[in-house]
Amino acid sequence: MTELQWRLGIFLGMLLVMSVAEWLFPRRERVAPRTLRWTSHAVMTLINTLAGRFLVPLSAVQAAEWAGETGWGLLRFVQWPNWLEFTLAVVLLDLAIYAQHVVFHHVPWLWKLHKVHHADVDLDASSGIRFHVLEIVVSAFLKLGLVVLIGPTALAVMVFEIVLNAGSIWSHANLRLPTLIDRWLRWIIVTPDMHRVHHSVDLHETNSNYGFFLPWWDSLFGTYIDQPRRGQTEMTIGLDSPRAIQETCTVPAMLTMPFRKDLRERYEPSAESL
């Protein structure tokens, strides 16, 4: 199987499994119609995929292959066992994605792009693929630079890409896990309850739990919050503005959101958090 077949197969399989799981064991009641949101998110994903193919010269795996052929990358300077270099590469890439996520929240023009992801009034598996096309393109170029800097193998990059995509779908799922299982899983992987805090309208909670896959970075850098102040089922998901479903769930609204002057440039603490 090719890289594309592996990634597409696991992506679609994970999306199917999580959509069934959250239908059977939902954590929260929905606000917006599921059909509208999922259709819009699917269209956005198609747009993002096409943009990535046409606007980004290399995939991350191809960048890793090029770096390997030309000798670029920090890992080229060490002679460690293959399994150790592979593990270190995946961990470093995950740390870089955590750092990138923090930056997208605190640099104004990047936030304008990233707030499309946060404007979703619900949170479920499809939220993990809801991103503005310009954020996808910017992130892709940043990832190319990171791959060349770190110098991981093409296999490590492919595995990381698969894990990142699957982890995003998993961590955004509207899935109710038993408390004990959630508590134990948080030692090794970001859980839906953990990441859901990050999508709260409460500013302090929005600026927490940035991790997508590995949970350690939030604890290490002081951005971890165990539970939302109002609880998982009573917290409000999204941004203070806009709240109307038509302003958050349609493709035209998502594509134009970063450029609309009638929307706030940055999120502000909600009245509930004051």
N, C-alpha and C positions, 0 to 999 in steps of 0.2 A: 504493500500500500504506500502511496505517496504521502508527503507531509500534509497536503491539502485534504486528502481523504481521511487521514487520521484525525485531523483537527475538526473537520466538518462532522464526521461520524460521532465523535465523542461529544461535540457541542450539541448536536441535535438530540443525541441520546440523553444527555444530562438535562436538557430543557424539557424533554418529554417526561423523564422520571420525576423531576422536581414539580412540574405542573400537576402531575397526578398526586404526588405526595401532599402538596399544599391544598389540593382539592379534598383529600381525605382527612387531613389533619391541619386545618387552617388556624393560624395564630390570631388573626384580626379579621373583623368584618370589612368588606370592601366599600370604598367610597365611590369609585368610578366604574362604569361598565367594563367588564373584563374584555369583551370583544373589541371595543373601541381602543383600549390601551394596547392590547396585544397586536392588533392590526397595525396601529401607528408605530409601535416599537419594531415590528418586523420590517416595515417600510424604511424606517430609519437605519436599521441594520443593513439592509440592501444598499442604501445610499452610501453608508459608511464603507462597506466592502468594496463597492465600485470605486469610490474615491481613493481608498487605500491602494487599489491596484493601479490606478492611473496617475496618482500624484506622488506616491512614494516609490523611489527607484528600486529599492531592495526590500525583501522581507527580512525579519530579524534572523531567520535561519540562514538566508543567503549572506547576510552581513557576517555571521559567525564563520561561515565557510571562507569568505574573503579574508577575514582577519586571520584565520588559521593558515591560509596560503601565503599571506604577506608577513606573518609574524607579529601582528599587532595584539595588544592585550596584556594586562598585568599577569594573568595566569601563565603566560608563555615563559615567565622568568622563574617559575618554580618547577620542580620535578617531583611532584607528589603522586601518590597512587591515583589511578583514574577515578575510582569511586569517590575519593576525597575531593578532587577537583570538580567533579560533577556536582556533588552535594554543595560545595562552597559556592559554585556558580549560581545554582538555583536560589540559595539563601541570599546571596548578594543582589541578585535581580529582584527578589521579593522586597528586600530592604529599599532598593532604588524606587520601586513602584510606590512603597509607603511614602518615601520622601517626596516623590512627584505629586502624590495626592495632597500632601500638606501644602506644597507650593501652589497647587491649583486653587486652594482655598484662600490663600493670603495674597496672591498677586492679582490686582483688580481685573486686568484684561483676561487673565486665565479663568478667574471666577465667572466672568460673563459667559464663558463657554461651558464651564462645569456645572453652572446652576441649572442647566437644562436637565441634567441627571437628577438634581435635587428637587426640581419642581414637581416631580411625580407625586400625586396626592395619595397614591397607594404604594405599597412595596411588595413585590412578588418576584418570581423567577425572571420575568421579562424585564424588570427594572435593571437587571445586571447587564443588559445589552442596550440600554437607552442612553446614548451619548450623542452630543452634537458632532457633526461631521468634522468641523474644524478642530475639536478636541482630539478626535481620533487621529487626524493628520499630524497635529503637533506632538501627540504622544508617540506616534510611530517614529518620527524623526528623533525624538529624545531616546527612544529605545534603541535605535540604530547606533547612536553615539555611545550608549551604555554598553552595548554588546562589543563594540570595537575597543572600548576602554578596558573592559573586564577580560575579554578574550575567552569566553566559554566555548565548548564544543557545540557543533550544530545540534547534536542529540540533546544536550542540556537545554539549549534554547527552545527546541521543539517541545520537550517535556514541560518546560516552564510555561510556554504559551498555552499548552493544553490545560495545565493546572490553573493558570490565571483565569482563563475563560470559564472553566468548570467551577472554579472557586467563586467567581463573581455571580454566577447563576445561583449557586448554593447559598452564599451569604446573604443574598437579597430575597430569598424565598420566604413566602408567607407561611412558614412551617412551624408547627408547635412541637417542640421536643420535650420529653420529660426533663424536669429540672436537674436531676442527678446526671443524666447523660450530657445535657448542655454544659454543666459545670465541669465534667471531666474532659469533654471535647475542647473546651477553651484553652487547655494546656497545649494543644497541638495544632488546632485549626480555628479560624474565625467561624463562629456560629451565626445563624440568622438573628438570634436575639441580641448578640453582641453588636453586629453591624447595624441593626435597626436603630440603635441609639443614635448613630451618626446621621440618620435621616430625620431626626426630630426638628421641629421649628425652633426649639430652644437653642439659642446661639451657643451656649456652653456645651451642650450635648452635640450640636452639629460639628463643633471643633474637637471631636474626640473619635476614638475607634476608627482610625483611618485605614487599618489593615484590610486587605482583601482575602489573603490566604493564611499566612503565618500570623499568629496573634501576639508574638513577643514584642514587637516594636512599640506598640502602644504602651505597654507596661514599662518598657525600658526608657522611653522618652517622655513619660508622664502625660500621655494623651488617652489613657484608658478610663472609661466609666463603666461600672458593672451593670447598672440598670438605669433606665430613664426615670426622672423624678416622678412623673405621673403614671408610671407602669407601662408595660408593653402594650396592653390593650386600650389604654386611655390616652396615650401620647398622640400628638398630632403630627402626621407625616407631611413633609414638603417644605415650602417656604411660606413666610407670612403673606407674601404677595407674588404672584396671583394665586387665588384659591379656586376660581371658577374652573370647572372641568374642561370647558372648551379652550381655556387659556393655558392648559397644561398637557392635554392628552392628544391633540391633533398634530399631524405632521407639520403643517404651516406654522402653527404656534411654536413648536419646538425649534424649527429652523430659523425663525425670526427673533426668538426670545433674546439672544445676546445683543441685538441691535435696536431693540425697541426702547424708546425714550420714556414710555409710560410706565415702565417697570423699574423697580429700585436697582441701583447699580450694585449694591451689596446687601446681603441679608442684615437684618437688625434683630435684636432680642424681641421676642414676642411679648405681648402684654402679660401672658401667663408666666413668663420667666422673671418679671420685674418684682 
